[in-house]
Amino acid sequence: MLRTVLGYLRRVLPWIAFGTASTAGWQWGALAGLVVSLVSLARERRRGVPADALVLDIGTTLYFTALTAISFSDPASPIQAYIGALPFVVLTVTAWAGIAVRHPFTLAIARQRVPEPLAGSHRFVRSNTIISTAWAVGFTVGAVGGVLSVVTGPSVAVMMTCQAIGVAGPALFTVRHSRRARRPQCPVTAA
């Protein structure tokens, strides 16, 4: 459980850096997010984590690369209004695309934690498809809430509520589903 929580924390560090440094300007937030995501990605690759287990990390790095380029080249860009929603839009597309091509993003992450025979089983893949779907739905809630909060008039409360639900819901679901899947009558372990 602690390992899972630390894994989630590592993945959100670029976003924490972005939020913190954004107080000095969105350009600096984007740059801070980029630096932290690059360092984290490089560290995971050095540890031998396969690229397919770093889909979200790679997406985060690409997002901050683009955001940094845009924010420094056009500090008044209208994209600035959507910086709270865009990460969830990117995560939504990433999660649903992985499910569509039958390679849910949680699958490669979870495969690192289980024996090879289990990692290739149909039940294991199905379990991770279910977990990735929960995350895709959560990311969609966060994206819709973020976009609506901008379109209908900046409402930070709406955006933050939707995004909190969009992360907390799937996180709790993942923990519960994984515990249930580990029971002896259902020997499948998930992310």
MIZA-469375 format. One line per field, with one value per atom (N, C-alpha, C, CB): residue number from 1; atom name; z, x, y. Coordinates in steps of 0.02 Angstrom, whole numbers, padded with zeros to 5 digits. Each point is the difference from the previous one (the first is absolute). Glycine has a CB too. Layout:
<pts>
k <- NUM	...
a <- CA	...
pz <- Z	...
px <- X	...
py <- Y	...
</pts>
This chain:
<pts>
k <- 1	1	1	1	2	2	2	2	3	3	3	3	4	4	4	4	5	5	5	5	6	6	6	6	7	7	7	7	8	8	8	8	9	9	9	9	10	10	10	10	11	11	11	11	12	12	12	12	13	13	13	13	14	14	14	14	15	15	15	15	16	16	16	16	17	17	17	17	18	18	18	18	19	19	19	19	20	20	20	20	21	21	21	21	22	22	22	22	23	23	23	23	24	24	24	24	25	25	25	25	26	26	26	26	27	27	27	27	28	28	28	28	29	29	29	29	30	30	30	30	31	31	31	31	32	32	32	32	33	33	33	33	34	34	34	34	35	35	35	35	36	36	36	36	37	37	37	37	38	38	38	38	39	39	39	39	40	40	40	40	41	41	41	41	42	42	42	42	43	43	43	43	44	44	44	44	45	45	45	45	46	46	46	46	47	47	47	47	48	48	48	48	49	49	49	49	50	50	50	50	51	51	51	51	52	52	52	52	53	53	53	53	54	54	54	54	55	55	55	55	56	56	56	56	57	57	57	57	58	58	58	58	59	59	59	59	60	60	60	60	61	61	61	61	62	62	62	62	63	63	63	63	64	64	64	64	65	65	65	65	66	66	66	66	67	67	67	67	68	68	68	68	69	69	69	69	70	70	70	70	71	71	71	71	72	72	72	72	73	73	73	73	74	74	74	74	75	75	75	75	76	76	76	76	77	77	77	77	78	78	78	78	79	79	79	79	80	80	80	80	81	81	81	81	82	82	82	82	83	83	83	83	84	84	84	84	85	85	85	85	86	86	86	86	87	87	87	87	88	88	88	88	89	89	89	89	90	90	90	90	91	91	91	91	92	92	92	92	93	93	93	93	94	94	94	94	95	95	95	95	96	96	96	96	97	97	97	97	98	98	98	98	99	99	99	99	100	100	100	100	101	101	101	101	102	102	102	102	103	103	103	103	104	104	104	104	105	105	105	105	106	106	106	106	107	107	107	107	108	108	108	108	109	109	109	109	110	110	110	110	111	111	111	111	112	112	112	112	113	113	113	113	114	114	114	114	115	115	115	115	116	116	116	116	117	117	117	117	118	118	118	118	119	119	119	119	120	120	120	120	121	121	121	121	122	122	122	122	123	123	123	123	124	124	124	124	125	125	125	125	126	126	126	126	127	127	127	127	128	128	128	128	129	129	129	129	130	130	130	130	131	131	131	131	132	132	132	132	133	133	133	133	134	134	134	134	135	135	135	135	136	136	136	136	137	137	137	137	138	138	138	138	139	139	139	139	140	140	140	140	141	141	141	141	142	142	142	142	143	143	143	143	144	144	144	144	145	145	145	145	146	146	146	146	147	147	147	147	148	148	148	148	149	149	149	149	150	150	150	150	151	151	151	151	152	152	152	152	153	153	153	153	154	154	154	154	155	155	155	155	156	156	156	156	157	157	157	157	158	158	158	158	159	159	159	159	160	160	160	160	161	161	161	161	162	162	162	162	163	163	163	163	164	164	164	164	165	165	165	165	166	166	166	166	167	167	167	167	168	168	168	168	169	169	169	169	170	170	170	170	171	171	171	171	172	172	172	172	173	173	173	173	174	174	174	174	175	175	175	175	176	176	176	176	177	177	177	177	178	178	178	178	179	179	179	179	180	180	180	180	181	181	181	181	182	182	182	182	183	183	183	183	184	184	184	184	185	185	185	185	186	186	186	186	187	187	187	187	188	188	188	188	189	189	189	189	190	190	190	190	191	191	191	191
a <- N	CA	C	CB	N	CA	C	CB	N	CA	C	CB	N	CA	C	CB	N	CA	C	CB	N	CA	C	CB	N	CA	C	CB	N	CA	C	CB	N	CA	C	CB	N	CA	C	CB	N	CA	C	CB	N	CA	C	CB	N	CA	C	CB	N	CA	C	CB	N	CA	C	CB	N	CA	C	CB	N	CA	C	CB	N	CA	C	CB	N	CA	C	CB	N	CA	C	CB	N	CA	C	CB	N	CA	C	CB	N	CA	C	CB	N	CA	C	CB	N	CA	C	CB	N	CA	C	CB	N	CA	C	CB	N	CA	C	CB	N	CA	C	CB	N	CA	C	CB	N	CA	C	CB	N	CA	C	CB	N	CA	C	CB	N	CA	C	CB	N	CA	C	CB	N	CA	C	CB	N	CA	C	CB	N	CA	C	CB	N	CA	C	CB	N	CA	C	CB	N	CA	C	CB	N	CA	C	CB	N	CA	C	CB	N	CA	C	CB	N	CA	C	CB	N	CA	C	CB	N	CA	C	CB	N	CA	C	CB	N	CA	C	CB	N	CA	C	CB	N	CA	C	CB	N	CA	C	CB	N	CA	C	CB	N	CA	C	CB	N	CA	C	CB	N	CA	C	CB	N	CA	C	CB	N	CA	C	CB	N	CA	C	CB	N	CA	C	CB	N	CA	C	CB	N	CA	C	CB	N	CA	C	CB	N	CA	C	CB	N	CA	C	CB	N	CA	C	CB	N	CA	C	CB	N	CA	C	CB	N	CA	C	CB	N	CA	C	CB	N	CA	C	CB	N	CA	C	CB	N	CA	C	CB	N	CA	C	CB	N	CA	C	CB	N	CA	C	CB	N	CA	C	CB	N	CA	C	CB	N	CA	C	CB	N	CA	C	CB	N	CA	C	CB	N	CA	C	CB	N	CA	C	CB	N	CA	C	CB	N	CA	C	CB	N	CA	C	CB	N	CA	C	CB	N	CA	C	CB	N	CA	C	CB	N	CA	C	CB	N	CA	C	CB	N	CA	C	CB	N	CA	C	CB	N	CA	C	CB	N	CA	C	CB	N	CA	C	CB	N	CA	C	CB	N	CA	C	CB	N	CA	C	CB	N	CA	C	CB	N	CA	C	CB	N	CA	C	CB	N	CA	C	CB	N	CA	C	CB	N	CA	C	CB	N	CA	C	CB	N	CA	C	CB	N	CA	C	CB	N	CA	C	CB	N	CA	C	CB	N	CA	C	CB	N	CA	C	CB	N	CA	C	CB	N	CA	C	CB	N	CA	C	CB	N	CA	C	CB	N	CA	C	CB	N	CA	C	CB	N	CA	C	CB	N	CA	C	CB	N	CA	C	CB	N	CA	C	CB	N	CA	C	CB	N	CA	C	CB	N	CA	C	CB	N	CA	C	CB	N	CA	C	CB	N	CA	C	CB	N	CA	C	CB	N	CA	C	CB	N	CA	C	CB	N	CA	C	CB	N	CA	C	CB	N	CA	C	CB	N	CA	C	CB	N	CA	C	CB	N	CA	C	CB	N	CA	C	CB	N	CA	C	CB	N	CA	C	CB	N	CA	C	CB	N	CA	C	CB	N	CA	C	CB	N	CA	C	CB	N	CA	C	CB	N	CA	C	CB	N	CA	C	CB	N	CA	C	CB	N	CA	C	CB	N	CA	C	CB	N	CA	C	CB	N	CA	C	CB	N	CA	C	CB	N	CA	C	CB	N	CA	C	CB	N	CA	C	CB	N	CA	C	CB	N	CA	C	CB	N	CA	C	CB	N	CA	C	CB	N	CA	C	CB	N	CA	C	CB	N	CA	C	CB	N	CA	C	CB	N	CA	C	CB	N	CA	C	CB	N	CA	C	CB	N	CA	C	CB	N	CA	C	CB	N	CA	C	CB	N	CA	C	CB	N	CA	C	CB	N	CA	C	CB	N	CA	C	CB	N	CA	C	CB	N	CA	C	CB	N	CA	C	CB	N	CA	C	CB	N	CA	C	CB	N	CA	C	CB	N	CA	C	CB	N	CA	C	CB	N	CA	C	CB	N	CA	C	CB	N	CA	C	CB	N	CA	C	CB	N	CA	C	CB	N	CA	C	CB	N	CA	C	CB	N	CA	C	CB	N	CA	C	CB
pz <- 00000	00000	00000	00061	-00018	00003	-00067	00123	-00154	-00065	-00052	00029	-00027	-00046	00012	-00005	00067	00017	-00023	00099	-00087	-00021	-00076	00104	-00138	-00073	-00025	-00002	00034	-00019	00014	00024	00034	00019	-00050	00121	-00141	-00048	-00066	00052	-00071	-00063	00004	-00025	00084	00005	00019	00032	-00018	00018	-00054	00065	-00130	-00050	00006	-00076	00093	00005	00063	-00061	00114	00061	-00014	00072	-00108	-00018	-00044	00007	-00054	-00044	00041	-00093	00137	00040	00045	-00003	00033	00045	-00037	00074	-00128	-00038	-00040	-00006	-00008	-00038	00036	-00051	00116	00036	-00025	00101	-00133	-00029	-00074	00083	-00110	-00070	-00031	-00008	-00038	-00028	-00038	-00007	-00020	-00036	00048	-00080	00140	00048	00028	00029	-00023	00021	-00052	00063	-00127	-00054	-00001	-00068	00076	00000	00060	-00059	00117	00060	-00011	00074	-00101	-00014	-00049	00022	-00073	-00050	00032	-00088	00127	00032	00046	-00006	00047	00047	-00038	00088	-00141	-00038	-00037	-00013	-00013	-00034	00049	-00083	00142	00050	00022	00040	-00028	00021	-00054	00072	-00133	-00056	-00009	-00056	00059	-00008	00057	-00057	00117	00058	-00009	00074	-00096	-00010	-00055	00039	-00092	-00056	00024	-00085	00125	00027	00046	-00006	00040	00043	-00041	00089	-00154	-00044	-00011	00039	-00020	-00011	-00076	00115	-00143	-00072	-00020	-00002	-00059	-00024	00002	-00073	00060	00000	00070	-00101	00152	00069	00019	00030	-00075	00014	-00047	00041	-00066	-00048	00028	-00048	00110	00030	00012	00054	-00035	00012	-00065	00097	-00150	-00065	-00024	-00028	00037	-00017	00039	-00028	00092	00042	-00025	00098	-00115	-00026	-00066	00057	-00101	-00064	00011	-00057	00104	00016	00024	00029	00019	00027	-00050	00113	-00159	-00053	-00044	00001	-00022	-00042	00038	-00063	00125	00039	00013	00054	-00042	00011	-00063	00084	-00141	-00064	-00014	-00044	00054	-00012	00049	-00044	00108	00051	-00007	00076	-00097	-00009	-00067	00072	-00124	-00065	-00004	-00051	00089	-00001	00070	-00122	00167	00069	00007	00032	-00082	00003	-00037	00006	-00022	-00037	00036	-00044	00004	00030	00032	-00085	00069	00030	00076	-00106	00128	00072	00040	-00027	-00002	00035	00012	-00052	00011	00003	00034	-00103	00132	00028	00056	-00031	00063	00052	-00029	00075	-00134	-00032	-00046	00007	-00041	-00051	00024	-00050	00110	00022	00001	00068	-00046	00002	-00070	00112	-00157	-00069	-00029	-00015	00027	-00024	00032	-00017	00083	00034	-00025	00101	-00114	-00026	-00067	00060	-00106	-00066	00007	-00052	00094	00009	00027	00021	00031	00031	-00048	00111	-00143	-00046	-00061	00038	-00062	-00058	00018	-00042	00102	00022	00005	00062	-00039	00005	-00071	00112	-00156	-00069	-00037	-00002	00015	-00034	00041	-00056	00109	00043	00036	-00077	00096	00041	00053	-00098	00148	00052	00036	00014	00003	00028	00066	-00057	00094	00064	-00008	00052	-00111	-00011	00008	-00077	00043	00003	00071	-00122	00155	00069	00045	-00019	00014	00043	-00016	00008	-00071	-00019	00035	-00111	00132	00035	00070	-00066	00091	00070	00009	00023	-00079	00006	-00039	00013	00004	-00037	-00074	00107	-00151	-00072	-00019	-00017	00044	-00020	00014	00021	00035	00017	-00045	00119	-00134	-00040	-00070	00065	-00090	-00068	-00002	-00032	00091	00001	-00022	00093	-00121	-00023	00058	-00090	00148	00058	00022	00037	-00040	00020	-00048	00049	-00113	-00051	00010	-00082	00093	00010	00062	-00055	00109	00061	-00012	00067	-00104	-00014	-00049	00023	-00067	-00044	00041	-00095	00144	00045	00038	00011	00017	00038	-00045	00078	-00138	-00046	-00021	-00042	00035	-00017	00057	-00071	00133	00056	-00002	00070	-00085	-00006	-00059	00053	-00109	-00059	00015	-00075	00111	00019	00048	-00014	00062	00047	-00036	00089	-00135	-00038	-00041	-00004	-00024	-00039	00043	-00076	00137	00046	00014	00053	-00041	00013	-00060	00079	-00139	-00061	-00013	-00048	00054	-00012	00051	-00049	00112	00052	-00012	00081	-00102	-00014	-00058	00044	-00098	-00059	00016	-00076	00108	00018	00046	-00013	00059	00046	-00037	00091	-00146	-00040	-00045	00003	-00037	-00049	00033	-00072	00130	00033	00047	-00008	00009	00045	00050	-00015	00020	00043	00069	-00062	00074	00065	00025	-00030	00069	00026	00044	-00003	00039	00044	-00041	00082	-00138	-00042	-00028	-00030	00003	-00029	00052	-00084	00141	00051	00027	00030	-00023	00024	-00050	00063	-00127	-00051	-00005	-00063	00067	-00005	00061	-00073	00131	00061	-00005	00068	-00090	-00010	-00054	00036	-00088	-00057	00017	-00072	00127	00021	00060	-00042	00091	00061	-00014	00066	-00108	-00016	-00030	-00019	-00036	-00028	00046	-00111	00151	00047	00051	-00015	00043	00048	-00034	00066	-00126	-00037	-00013	-00054	00034	-00014	00061	-00085	00142	00062	00016	00043	-00046	00016	-00050	00054	-00118	-00051	00005	-00076	00089	00006	00059	-00052	00108	00059	-00015	00076	-00108	-00017	-00049	00019	-00066	-00050	00030	-00087	00143	00032	00042	00001	00013	00041	-00033	00043	-00002	-00027	-00055	00111	-00106	-00050	-00066	00091	-00090	-00060	-00001	-00001	-00018	00006	-00054	00050	-00052	-00048	00040	-00092	00081	00033	-00050	00081	-00061	-00047	00029	-00044	00003	00016	00067	-00119
px <- 00041	-00041	00044	-00091	00142	00044	00035	00017	00004	00033	-00047	00069	-00133	-00049	-00008	-00060	00054	-00008	00061	-00072	00132	00062	00004	00058	-00083	-00002	-00045	00021	-00080	-00045	00033	-00100	00131	00032	00055	-00025	00066	00053	-00030	00071	-00127	-00031	-00031	-00021	00005	-00031	00051	-00106	00168	00050	00008	00059	-00059	00004	-00058	00061	-00120	-00059	00005	-00069	00097	00010	00051	-00026	00080	00050	-00031	00091	-00133	-00035	-00043	00000	-00041	-00045	00038	-00082	00136	00039	00035	00016	00019	00038	-00044	00094	-00156	-00045	-00018	-00046	00058	-00012	00044	-00034	00091	00046	-00016	00088	-00137	-00018	-00007	00059	-00106	-00014	00059	-00120	00163	00059	00046	-00009	00018	00045	-00030	00045	-00110	-00033	00010	-00085	00076	00010	00072	-00090	00137	00070	00017	00028	-00055	00012	-00030	-00001	-00060	-00031	00041	-00111	00138	00041	00064	-00046	00080	00062	-00013	00046	-00096	-00015	-00021	-00034	-00006	-00022	00058	-00113	00160	00059	00044	-00004	00015	00041	-00032	00043	-00108	-00036	00001	-00073	00061	00000	00069	-00091	00143	00069	00016	00034	-00055	00013	-00034	00008	-00070	-00036	00031	-00105	00127	00032	00066	-00054	00092	00064	-00013	00050	-00106	-00019	-00022	-00034	00027	-00019	-00074	00100	-00139	-00072	-00013	-00025	-00012	-00013	-00043	00009	00002	-00035	-00076	00097	-00122	-00073	-00031	00012	00030	-00023	00004	00037	-00012	00009	-00042	00116	-00170	-00042	-00023	-00038	00014	-00023	00058	-00095	00152	00059	00025	00032	-00032	00020	-00050	00056	-00120	-00052	00008	-00076	00091	00011	00059	-00047	00101	00060	-00015	00073	-00109	-00019	-00046	00012	-00058	-00046	00040	-00092	00136	00039	00049	-00013	00038	00043	-00039	00067	-00126	-00043	-00022	-00039	00018	-00023	00056	-00085	00145	00057	00014	00049	-00048	00013	-00053	00054	-00117	-00055	00003	-00071	00081	-00002	00056	-00054	00113	00055	-00004	00071	-00097	-00004	-00060	00055	-00108	-00060	-00030	-00022	00051	-00024	-00074	00115	-00144	-00070	-00045	00036	-00011	-00038	-00066	00108	-00162	-00064	00001	-00056	00106	00007	00007	00053	-00026	00011	-00064	00092	-00148	-00064	-00017	-00040	00067	-00018	00054	-00066	00117	00054	-00023	00078	-00132	-00027	-00037	-00009	-00020	-00039	00042	-00099	00148	00039	00033	00020	00009	00030	-00051	00082	-00142	-00052	-00024	-00035	00036	-00017	00052	-00055	00119	00054	-00005	00074	-00085	-00006	-00061	00055	-00110	-00060	00014	-00071	00101	00015	00049	-00018	00069	00049	-00033	00088	-00129	-00031	-00049	00012	-00055	-00049	00035	-00087	00140	00036	00032	00023	00006	00030	-00051	00084	-00143	-00054	-00022	-00039	00034	-00022	00048	-00055	00120	00049	00016	00049	-00088	00007	00067	-00077	00100	00061	-00011	00075	-00117	-00016	00064	-00115	00118	00062	00020	-00027	-00020	00018	00032	-00094	00085	00024	00076	-00096	00133	00074	00025	00007	-00041	00019	-00010	-00031	-00027	-00016	00043	-00117	00136	00040	00068	-00057	00080	00064	-00004	00029	-00089	-00010	-00023	-00026	00018	-00026	00043	-00116	00111	00038	-00023	00014	00031	-00014	-00062	00122	-00131	-00060	-00065	00064	-00066	-00060	-00007	00009	00047	-00001	-00028	00097	-00092	-00025	-00070	00116	-00146	-00066	-00055	00040	-00092	-00059	-00032	-00019	00014	-00031	00039	-00045	00111	00042	-00010	00085	-00085	-00011	-00070	00078	-00128	-00068	-00004	-00045	00077	00000	00030	00008	00047	00031	-00039	00109	-00146	-00045	-00054	00023	-00049	-00051	00029	-00056	00116	00032	00014	00051	-00024	00014	-00064	00101	-00155	-00064	-00024	-00030	00039	-00018	00040	-00027	00092	00042	-00022	00096	-00112	-00022	-00064	00052	-00098	-00062	00017	-00066	00109	00020	00034	00012	00034	00033	-00051	00106	-00155	-00052	-00040	-00007	-00010	-00036	00043	-00059	00123	00045	00006	00063	-00059	00006	-00064	00078	-00135	-00064	-00009	-00050	00064	-00006	00046	-00032	00093	00049	-00021	00088	-00109	-00021	-00064	00052	-00099	-00062	00013	-00063	00110	00014	00029	00020	00014	00027	-00054	00115	-00152	-00050	-00057	00031	-00053	-00057	00019	-00057	00120	00024	00045	-00104	00165	00049	-00027	00088	-00095	-00023	00051	-00123	00169	00052	-00030	00081	-00134	-00031	-00028	-00028	-00006	-00027	00056	-00099	00150	00056	00035	00015	00000	00037	-00042	00063	-00128	-00044	-00002	-00069	00059	-00002	00067	-00085	00139	00065	00017	00036	-00057	00011	-00039	00018	-00080	-00041	00031	-00104	00129	00030	00064	-00051	00083	00061	-00016	00072	-00107	-00014	-00043	00010	-00061	-00045	00038	-00092	00129	00037	00054	-00022	00053	00052	-00031	00065	-00121	-00034	-00024	-00036	00008	-00023	00058	-00090	00148	00059	00020	00038	-00036	00020	-00051	00055	-00119	-00051	-00002	-00067	00071	-00002	00062	-00065	00122	00062	-00004	00064	-00090	-00008	-00046	00020	-00076	-00049	00030	-00094	00133	00031	00054	-00025	00053	00054	-00027	00070	-00134	-00029	00013	-00089	00095	00016	-00049	00050	-00113	-00047	00007	-00078	00117	00009	00073	-00122	00168	00072	00028	00010	-00037	00025	00022	-00077	00137	00026	00004	00066	-00086	00000	00040	-00112	00117	00041	-00015	00006
py <- -00060	00060	00063	-00063	00065	00057	00011	-00019	-00037	00004	00031	-00101	00083	00028	00074	-00110	00130	00071	00040	-00031	00004	00034	00004	-00040	-00011	00001	00055	-00122	00130	00054	00068	-00073	00078	00063	00019	-00024	-00025	00014	00027	-00090	00063	00021	00069	-00119	00142	00067	00054	-00055	00036	00051	00055	-00089	00072	00054	00050	-00079	00052	00043	00044	-00086	00058	00040	00055	-00101	00083	00051	00054	-00087	00066	00047	00048	-00086	00058	00041	00048	-00091	00068	00042	00056	-00099	00082	00050	00046	-00080	00060	00043	00065	-00103	00105	00062	00056	-00067	00049	00049	00012	-00034	-00002	00006	-00069	00110	-00117	-00066	-00028	00031	00013	-00023	-00038	00097	-00068	-00031	-00064	00113	-00115	-00061	-00055	00067	-00049	-00049	-00026	00057	-00011	-00020	-00045	00108	-00091	-00041	-00070	00103	-00106	-00064	-00041	00051	-00017	-00034	-00029	00077	-00036	-00023	-00060	00118	-00113	-00055	-00062	00083	-00075	-00058	-00033	00052	-00012	-00028	-00038	00094	-00065	-00033	-00066	00112	-00110	-00060	-00054	00071	-00051	-00047	-00031	00066	-00025	-00026	-00048	00107	-00091	-00044	-00068	00102	-00101	-00063	-00042	00056	-00024	-00037	-00030	00077	-00039	-00027	-00060	00115	-00115	-00056	-00061	00081	-00071	-00055	-00007	-00056	00106	-00003	00005	00052	-00099	00001	00061	-00125	00148	00059	-00008	00024	-00085	-00007	00005	-00072	00067	00010	00074	-00116	00157	00072	00043	-00024	-00004	00037	00067	-00109	00109	00063	00047	-00061	00035	00041	00032	-00074	00035	00026	00053	-00110	00096	00049	00065	-00094	00088	00059	00041	-00062	00027	00035	00035	-00085	00052	00031	00060	-00112	00105	00055	00061	-00083	00072	00056	00028	-00049	00008	00025	00049	-00108	00087	00043	00063	-00101	00092	00057	00050	-00074	00050	00044	00040	-00080	00045	00035	00053	-00104	00087	00048	00058	-00093	00077	00053	00051	-00082	00059	00047	00037	-00073	00040	00033	00048	-00100	00086	00043	00002	-00027	00068	00002	00019	00030	00002	00020	-00051	00120	-00178	-00050	-00017	-00048	00041	-00018	-00070	00073	-00112	-00067	00006	-00044	00099	00010	-00010	00081	-00062	-00008	-00073	00107	-00151	-00071	-00044	00018	00013	-00041	-00046	00090	-00073	-00045	-00060	00098	-00089	-00054	-00043	00073	-00043	-00036	-00065	00110	-00112	-00063	-00057	00065	-00050	-00052	-00018	00042	00005	-00015	-00049	00114	-00099	-00044	-00069	00101	-00103	-00064	-00039	00050	-00015	-00033	-00034	00085	-00047	-00027	-00059	00114	-00107	-00054	-00063	00086	-00079	-00058	-00035	00056	-00018	-00031	-00030	00082	-00051	-00027	-00067	00117	-00122	-00063	-00055	00065	-00049	-00050	-00020	00047	00001	-00013	-00047	00112	-00105	-00043	-00062	00101	-00113	-00059	-00003	-00060	00119	00004	00054	-00038	00022	00049	00023	-00051	00114	00028	-00032	00106	-00133	-00031	-00069	00062	-00092	-00068	-00006	-00017	00059	-00005	00017	00030	00016	00017	-00061	00122	-00153	-00057	-00061	00043	-00052	-00058	-00001	00000	00057	00003	-00029	00101	-00110	-00020	-00072	00117	-00153	-00068	-00049	00046	-00111	-00051	-00002	-00067	00049	-00001	-00040	00013	-00074	-00038	00037	-00105	00139	00039	00061	-00040	00073	00061	-00011	00040	-00100	-00014	-00029	-00017	00008	-00032	00047	-00072	00041	00038	00038	-00086	00055	00032	00062	-00112	00106	00057	00059	-00080	00064	00053	00030	-00058	00017	00023	00045	-00105	00084	00039	00070	-00107	00109	00064	00042	-00052	00020	00038	00034	-00081	00045	00029	00059	-00114	00105	00054	00060	-00085	00073	00055	00036	-00062	00024	00030	00046	-00100	00079	00043	00065	-00102	00095	00061	00043	-00062	00030	00038	00039	-00086	00055	00034	00058	-00107	00094	00053	00059	-00087	00071	00053	00039	-00069	00034	00033	00048	-00100	00079	00045	00062	-00100	00090	00056	00046	-00071	00042	00041	00040	-00086	00053	00034	00056	-00106	00091	00051	00058	-00088	00073	00053	00044	-00074	00043	00039	00040	-00087	00056	00035	00059	-00107	00100	00055	00060	-00083	00071	00056	00029	-00053	00009	00022	00038	-00098	00074	00030	00057	-00109	00126	00053	-00033	00071	-00047	-00034	-00017	00059	-00123	-00024	-00051	00020	00004	-00043	-00056	00097	-00081	-00049	-00059	00091	-00076	-00053	-00043	00072	-00039	-00036	-00044	00094	-00066	-00038	-00058	00104	-00093	-00054	-00057	00084	-00067	-00052	-00037	00067	-00030	-00031	-00042	00095	-00072	-00040	-00066	00105	-00100	-00060	-00044	00062	-00030	-00036	-00037	00084	-00066	-00035	-00045	00095	-00069	-00039	-00061	00105	-00096	-00056	-00059	00082	-00071	-00056	-00028	00049	-00006	-00025	-00048	00108	-00088	-00044	-00064	00100	-00092	-00059	-00048	00070	-00043	-00041	-00041	00084	-00051	-00034	-00056	00106	-00091	-00049	-00057	00090	-00073	-00052	-00045	00078	-00048	-00040	-00047	00094	-00070	-00044	-00058	00098	-00082	-00052	-00050	00082	-00058	-00044	-00044	00085	-00065	-00040	-00057	00101	-00101	-00053	-00067	00078	-00131	-00066	-00024	-00026	00041	-00024	00038	-00031	00087	00040	00022	00039	-00083	00014	00048	-00112	00171	00050	00060	-00040	00063	00059	00056	-00069	00129	00057	00058	-00035	00087	00059	00028	00024
</pts>
